Amino acid sequence: MISCRLSTILGSKRLKVADVCHATGIARATVDRYYYDQVKSFDREVLAKLCRYLNVKPGDLLVLVDQQDLFESWEQPIPSGDPKIKGDV
């Protein structure tokens, strides 16, 4: 599965979605789909504008995630024993 890391990149650069829209001319709805990783198909022109504006490569913006990796954290057993609560002695 391909995942879009736009939200992570914007956060690290302290940019807002509105900043991207104003600077690139990309519609807010389109940037929102990339931001929330809800893109069904990737438009090359949009990707090029985002990469140029953010000064990143397409491989920085889009990453291949093995779907199994998404579910492994849910399958890991919960450690046994009493968890320490802050303030416990």
matplotlib code that plots the C-alpha trace (Angstrom):
import matplotlib.pyplot as plt

x = [0.0, 1.3, 1.0, 1.3, 3.4, 2.3, 1.0, 4.3, 6.3, 4.1, 4.4, 8.2, 8.4, 5.7, 3.6, -0.2, -2.4, -3.5, 0.2, 0.6, -2.7, -1.7, 1.8, 1.0, -2.4, -3.6, -7.3, -7.8, -9.9, -7.0, -4.4, -6.7, -6.9, -3.1, -2.8, -5.2, -3.8, -7.1, -5.8, -7.1, -4.9, -1.9, -1.8, 1.7, 1.2, 0.0, 2.9, 5.4, 4.0, 4.1, 7.6, 8.9, 7.2, 8.3, 11.8, 11.4, 11.6, 8.5, 10.0, 10.0, 6.3, 5.0, 6.2, 5.4, 4.0, 3.5, 0.0, 1.1, 3.2, 0.0, -1.6, 1.4, 1.3, -2.3, -1.3, 1.6, 0.8, 0.4, 3.2, 2.2, 2.7, 1.4, 2.1, 3.8, 1.6, 3.3, 3.4, 3.5, 6.4]
y = [0.0, 3.5, 6.0, 9.8, 11.5, 15.0, 15.6, 14.5, 16.7, 19.7, 19.2, 18.9, 22.1, 23.8, 24.6, 24.7, 23.2, 26.7, 27.7, 24.8, 25.8, 29.5, 28.7, 26.0, 26.8, 23.3, 23.2, 22.8, 19.6, 18.0, 18.9, 17.7, 14.3, 14.1, 15.3, 12.8, 10.0, 9.5, 9.7, 7.0, 7.9, 10.2, 13.1, 13.7, 17.4, 17.7, 15.5, 17.7, 20.9, 19.5, 18.2, 21.5, 23.5, 21.3, 20.6, 16.9, 13.9, 11.8, 9.0, 11.3, 12.1, 8.7, 5.5, 1.9, 0.3, -3.4, -3.9, -6.6, -3.9, -2.0, -4.9, -6.4, -3.9, -5.0, -8.7, -8.2, -9.6, -7.3, -7.7, -9.5, -8.2, -5.2, -1.9, 0.7, 3.8, 7.1, 7.6, 3.9, 2.7]
z = [0.0, -0.8, 2.0, 1.7, 4.3, 3.6, 7.2, 8.6, 6.3, 6.9, 10.7, 10.5, 8.4, 10.6, 7.5, 7.2, 4.5, 3.6, 3.1, 0.6, -1.2, -1.6, -2.7, -5.2, -6.5, -5.6, -4.5, -0.7, -1.2, -3.1, -0.5, 2.2, 0.5, 0.4, 4.0, 5.4, 3.1, 1.3, -2.3, -4.6, -7.5, -7.6, -10.1, -11.4, -11.7, -8.1, -6.9, -8.8, -7.3, -3.8, -4.2, -5.6, -2.9, 0.0, -1.6, -1.3, -3.7, -4.5, -2.5, 0.6, 0.1, -0.9, 0.8, 0.3, 3.5, 3.8, 5.0, 7.4, 9.2, 9.9, 11.8, 13.6, 16.4, 17.2, 17.4, 19.8, 23.3, 26.2, 28.7, 31.8, 35.3, 37.1, 35.3, 37.4, 37.9, 38.5, 42.2, 43.1, 45.3]

ax = plt.figure().add_subplot(projection="3d")
ax.plot(x, y, z, "-o")
ax.set_aspect("equal")
plt.show()
